[in-house]
């Protein structure tokens, strides 16, 4: 992490609102994209972001630049905020199986590469909550199944299952997208 | 991680802000979040503010004492003799050093009376002036003596000063009452009469520019509490020949008095009467005048509009701090036909009930410097 960012964070820890703003402006896009991946829609994503911002800046003094990068630390804090937000809703009903997801063949990857970030984010948003959360945590945030199981209070097997089914559904969505594109 | 995971990972961890703004959150989210983030105040910031406040306080205190110190030694500035002039102006009662000069006369004469010069009177007051100079000279230390002598070269044209004083009826009152009386009077005048067109003012040609380089004597109304100028001033300049100016400087309602002593901001307006001395053609250049004067911690920017060959109107914004004054004038509209009334009534009212201080201002003197451009 740059010395400049460290300096800004120190000022923010001291309650400097200008430093708050500087940090926010630097990371707002990343935080919002993470929030959107966990939220089912824009409103929920914004709630997640707001909760995450409060948590990040309240816990700023706990951040240790020697242990991790600020982006990594803040992402983790934000994900935790997202999980707490999701737990408010029907958390127990989120980890359900969805069958009949079709595989997508490799030949399509060269084509789906043209799909932009916004469309992919919307695809993830469309996943059922359990699929979405496990997929995000495992694929994008780098949690292990053990960590996911601990965080979500589920078994590792359920985590793997949810991930597998999330992949299948995403493939299904991608294929549908490709079919539309080919026409 | 399989190929699909890599694909999503690669695509969704690019967090740069998109041009269409889809991945930029609404500012309201941040604002709402900020409301719930405590704004911590560290001890250091408290300490810094405390230091800052202490610095300001010490600055004012030291400035105040420095100012007082200088006043006590500035023999140049304050020819502040207490003189009582009887109704007939034929007897000088007393001459003593003071910070105020109180002139007690019983009636106010018209402006035309000022033009009458009484030779006997002149002689008497000249004696007073000499006594005063001797007295002052005894007071000064060796270092200041040369300066004093230099200043005395530009001795005050006492004759004209006293002649101007004749017309004033001045009664010492509290500063608050002075302020109130003067303020009310000028408010009435300024609203009713001080309106004119620029065309009329611009039509005044062939008006000579006053010689600002000469030393001058200023008689002005000052608050006995803090020496802020309150009212009229009578200028007297000595170069090759004496020039007498009359200044009426009333307060108006826009003058704002701050709580801090000797500090104020606002608008000042002045009339300069130049016809107190007969048959003196002292102006040659038909120009309006913007002047800056510095009088020991005072800075003045004045704009003067010449209305008649011997009459100008001056006004402007000013700022004073620690007895300093900054004037800048933009006011230049006065109805010409109302000038006499304005001047007479303002002058009389200003001088009827005020304490008058006489200040001798000399170029490049140590305590009281005057510069004009």
Interface residues (C-beta under 8 A of the other chain):
Chain A: X13 X14 X15 X17 X20 X24 X28 X29 X30 X31 X32 X33 X35 X36 X37 X46 X49 X50 X53 X54 X57 X58 X104 X106 X109 X112 X113 X115 X117 X118 X120 X121 X124 X135 X138 X139 X140 X167 X170 X171
Chain B: X1 X2 X3 X4 X5 X7 X8 X9 X11 X12 X13 X14 X15 X16 X17 X18 X22 X23 X24 X25 X26 X29 X30 X32 X33 X34 X36 X37 X38 X39 X40 X41 X42 X44 X45
